[in-house]
Protein backbone atom coordinates (compact mmCIF):
# COMPACT_ATOMS: atom_id res chain seq x y z
CA UNK A 1 0.00 0.00 0.00
CA UNK A 2 1.36 3.37 -0.94
CA UNK A 3 1.90 6.26 1.39
CA UNK A 4 -0.58 8.30 -0.63
CA UNK A 5 -3.36 5.76 -0.09
CA UNK A 6 -2.55 5.60 3.63
CA UNK A 7 -2.71 9.40 3.85
CA UNK A 8 -6.06 9.44 2.08
CA UNK A 9 -7.42 6.70 4.35
CA UNK A 10 -6.41 8.64 7.47
CA UNK A 11 -7.82 11.90 6.07
CA UNK A 12 -11.12 10.19 5.27
CA UNK A 13 -11.21 8.54 8.71
CA UNK A 14 -10.83 11.91 10.44
CA UNK A 15 -13.35 13.62 8.16
CA UNK A 16 -15.96 10.90 8.66
CA UNK A 17 -15.42 10.88 12.43
CA UNK A 18 -15.79 14.68 12.53
CA UNK A 19 -18.92 14.45 10.42
CA UNK A 20 -20.44 11.89 12.77
CA UNK A 21 -19.55 14.02 15.81
CA UNK A 22 -20.18 17.54 14.54
CA UNK A 23 -21.85 17.17 11.14
CA UNK A 24 -25.36 17.78 12.35
CA UNK A 25 -26.85 14.53 11.11
CA UNK A 26 -30.57 14.73 11.72
CA UNK A 27 -31.31 11.03 11.93
CA UNK A 28 -32.67 10.39 15.46
CA UNK A 29 -31.16 6.89 15.42
CA UNK A 30 -27.70 8.50 15.34
CA UNK A 31 -28.34 11.09 18.04
CA UNK A 32 -26.43 10.44 21.25
CA UNK A 33 -24.76 7.29 19.98
CA UNK A 34 -21.19 6.38 20.66
CA UNK A 35 -19.80 5.43 17.27
CA UNK A 36 -16.07 5.42 16.68
CA UNK A 37 -14.45 5.26 13.28
CA UNK A 38 -11.65 2.75 13.75
CA UNK A 39 -10.36 2.62 10.20
CA UNK A 40 -10.89 3.20 6.51
CA UNK A 41 -9.71 0.97 3.67
CA UNK A 42 -9.70 2.51 0.20
CA UNK A 43 -9.44 0.59 -3.05
CA UNK A 44 -6.33 1.33 -5.14
CA UNK A 45 -8.42 3.32 -7.65
CA UNK A 46 -9.79 5.44 -4.74
CA UNK A 47 -13.39 4.86 -5.84
CA UNK A 48 -14.57 2.77 -2.87
CA UNK A 49 -13.97 3.19 0.85
CA UNK A 50 -14.85 0.66 3.54
CA UNK A 51 -15.36 2.46 6.83
CA UNK A 52 -14.96 0.35 9.96
CA UNK A 53 -16.91 1.55 12.97
CA UNK A 54 -16.98 0.53 16.61
CA UNK A 55 -20.41 0.78 18.18
CA UNK A 56 -20.18 0.96 21.96
CA UNK A 57 -23.63 -0.50 22.69
CA UNK A 58 -23.71 -3.94 21.03
CA UNK A 59 -27.49 -4.18 21.46
CA UNK A 60 -27.97 -1.18 19.18
CA UNK A 61 -25.36 -2.08 16.58
CA UNK A 62 -27.80 -3.31 13.91
CA UNK A 63 -30.08 -0.23 13.95
CA UNK A 64 -27.10 2.12 14.13
CA UNK A 65 -25.42 0.43 11.15
CA UNK A 66 -28.69 0.67 9.25
CA UNK A 67 -28.92 4.38 10.09
CA UNK A 68 -25.32 4.97 9.00
CA UNK A 69 -25.99 3.24 5.69
CA UNK A 70 -29.11 5.33 5.18
CA UNK A 71 -27.17 8.52 5.98
CA UNK A 72 -24.26 7.64 3.68
CA UNK A 73 -25.12 10.24 0.97
CA UNK A 74 -25.28 13.02 3.57
CA UNK A 75 -22.07 11.85 5.23
CA UNK A 76 -20.33 11.65 1.85
CA UNK A 77 -21.44 15.20 0.99
CA UNK A 78 -20.13 16.49 4.32
CA UNK A 79 -16.83 14.67 3.81
CA UNK A 80 -16.55 16.24 0.35
CA UNK A 81 -16.72 19.67 2.00
CA UNK A 82 -13.98 18.76 4.49
CA UNK A 83 -11.39 17.08 2.24
CA UNK A 84 -9.73 18.14 -0.96
CA UNK A 85 -10.08 15.20 -3.29
CA UNK A 86 -11.14 15.21 -6.90
CA UNK A 87 -13.62 12.51 -6.09
CA UNK A 88 -14.82 11.36 -2.70
CA UNK A 89 -15.06 7.56 -2.72
CA UNK A 90 -18.31 5.68 -2.34
CA UNK A 91 -18.61 4.87 1.35
CA UNK A 92 -19.77 1.61 2.89
CA UNK A 93 -20.01 1.13 6.65
CA UNK A 94 -19.04 -2.10 8.40
CA UNK A 95 -18.81 -2.99 12.05
CA UNK A 96 -15.22 -3.52 13.15
CA UNK A 97 -15.06 -7.13 14.28
CA UNK A 98 -11.44 -6.84 15.44
CA UNK A 99 -12.45 -5.20 18.70
CA UNK A 100 -14.99 -7.92 19.48
CA UNK A 101 -12.43 -10.61 18.66
CA UNK A 102 -9.90 -8.91 20.92
CA UNK A 103 -12.38 -8.81 23.80
CA UNK A 104 -13.20 -12.49 23.31
CA UNK A 105 -9.49 -13.38 23.31
CA UNK A 106 -8.98 -11.38 26.51
CA UNK A 107 -11.90 -13.20 28.15
CA UNK A 108 -10.50 -16.60 27.15
CA UNK A 109 -7.04 -15.67 28.45
CA UNK A 110 -8.52 -14.47 31.74
CA UNK A 111 -10.43 -17.74 32.04
CA UNK A 112 -7.26 -19.76 31.38
CA UNK A 113 -5.36 -17.71 33.93
CA UNK A 114 -8.08 -18.29 36.53
CA UNK A 115 -8.01 -22.04 35.85
CA UNK A 116 -4.22 -22.11 36.14
CA UNK A 117 -4.25 -20.23 39.42
CA UNK A 118 -6.91 -22.58 40.85
CA UNK A 119 -4.81 -25.58 39.78
CA UNK A 120 -1.74 -24.05 41.42
CA UNK A 121 -3.74 -23.53 44.62
CA UNK A 122 -4.93 -27.16 44.55
CA UNK A 123 -1.39 -28.45 43.93
CA UNK A 124 0.08 -26.47 46.82
CA UNK A 125 -2.40 -27.90 49.34
C-alpha positions as CSV (number, residue, x, y, z in Angstrom):
1,X,0.0,0.0,0.0
2,X,1.4,3.4,-0.9
3,X,1.9,6.3,1.4
4,X,-0.6,8.3,-0.6
5,X,-3.4,5.8,-0.1
6,X,-2.6,5.6,3.6
7,X,-2.7,9.4,3.9
8,X,-6.1,9.4,2.1
9,X,-7.4,6.7,4.4
10,X,-6.4,8.6,7.5
11,X,-7.8,11.9,6.1
12,X,-11.1,10.2,5.3
13,X,-11.2,8.5,8.7
14,X,-10.8,11.9,10.4
15,X,-13.4,13.6,8.2
16,X,-16.0,10.9,8.7
17,X,-15.4,10.9,12.4
18,X,-15.8,14.7,12.5
19,X,-18.9,14.4,10.4
20,X,-20.4,11.9,12.8
21,X,-19.6,14.0,15.8
22,X,-20.2,17.5,14.5
23,X,-21.8,17.2,11.1
24,X,-25.4,17.8,12.4
25,X,-26.8,14.5,11.1
26,X,-30.6,14.7,11.7
27,X,-31.3,11.0,11.9
28,X,-32.7,10.4,15.5
29,X,-31.2,6.9,15.4
30,X,-27.7,8.5,15.3
31,X,-28.3,11.1,18.0
32,X,-26.4,10.4,21.2
33,X,-24.8,7.3,20.0
34,X,-21.2,6.4,20.7
35,X,-19.8,5.4,17.3
36,X,-16.1,5.4,16.7
37,X,-14.5,5.3,13.3
38,X,-11.6,2.8,13.7
39,X,-10.4,2.6,10.2
40,X,-10.9,3.2,6.5
41,X,-9.7,1.0,3.7
42,X,-9.7,2.5,0.2
43,X,-9.4,0.6,-3.0
44,X,-6.3,1.3,-5.1
45,X,-8.4,3.3,-7.7
46,X,-9.8,5.4,-4.7
47,X,-13.4,4.9,-5.8
48,X,-14.6,2.8,-2.9
49,X,-14.0,3.2,0.9
50,X,-14.9,0.7,3.5
51,X,-15.4,2.5,6.8
52,X,-15.0,0.4,10.0
53,X,-16.9,1.6,13.0
54,X,-17.0,0.5,16.6
55,X,-20.4,0.8,18.2
56,X,-20.2,1.0,22.0
57,X,-23.6,-0.5,22.7
58,X,-23.7,-3.9,21.0
59,X,-27.5,-4.2,21.5
60,X,-28.0,-1.2,19.2
61,X,-25.4,-2.1,16.6
62,X,-27.8,-3.3,13.9
63,X,-30.1,-0.2,13.9
64,X,-27.1,2.1,14.1
65,X,-25.4,0.4,11.2
66,X,-28.7,0.7,9.2
67,X,-28.9,4.4,10.1
68,X,-25.3,5.0,9.0
69,X,-26.0,3.2,5.7
70,X,-29.1,5.3,5.2
71,X,-27.2,8.5,6.0
72,X,-24.3,7.6,3.7
73,X,-25.1,10.2,1.0
74,X,-25.3,13.0,3.6
75,X,-22.1,11.8,5.2
76,X,-20.3,11.7,1.9
77,X,-21.4,15.2,1.0
78,X,-20.1,16.5,4.3
79,X,-16.8,14.7,3.8
80,X,-16.5,16.2,0.3
81,X,-16.7,19.7,2.0
82,X,-14.0,18.8,4.5
83,X,-11.4,17.1,2.2
84,X,-9.7,18.1,-1.0
85,X,-10.1,15.2,-3.3
86,X,-11.1,15.2,-6.9
87,X,-13.6,12.5,-6.1
88,X,-14.8,11.4,-2.7
89,X,-15.1,7.6,-2.7
90,X,-18.3,5.7,-2.3
91,X,-18.6,4.9,1.4
92,X,-19.8,1.6,2.9
93,X,-20.0,1.1,6.7
94,X,-19.0,-2.1,8.4
95,X,-18.8,-3.0,12.0
96,X,-15.2,-3.5,13.1
97,X,-15.1,-7.1,14.3
98,X,-11.4,-6.8,15.4
99,X,-12.4,-5.2,18.7
100,X,-15.0,-7.9,19.5
101,X,-12.4,-10.6,18.7
102,X,-9.9,-8.9,20.9
103,X,-12.4,-8.8,23.8
104,X,-13.2,-12.5,23.3
105,X,-9.5,-13.4,23.3
106,X,-9.0,-11.4,26.5
107,X,-11.9,-13.2,28.2
108,X,-10.5,-16.6,27.2
109,X,-7.0,-15.7,28.4
110,X,-8.5,-14.5,31.7
111,X,-10.4,-17.7,32.0
112,X,-7.3,-19.8,31.4
113,X,-5.4,-17.7,33.9
114,X,-8.1,-18.3,36.5
115,X,-8.0,-22.0,35.8
116,X,-4.2,-22.1,36.1
117,X,-4.3,-20.2,39.4
118,X,-6.9,-22.6,40.8
119,X,-4.8,-25.6,39.8
120,X,-1.7,-24.1,41.4
121,X,-3.7,-23.5,44.6
122,X,-4.9,-27.2,44.5
123,X,-1.4,-28.5,43.9
124,X,0.1,-26.5,46.8
125,X,-2.4,-27.9,49.3
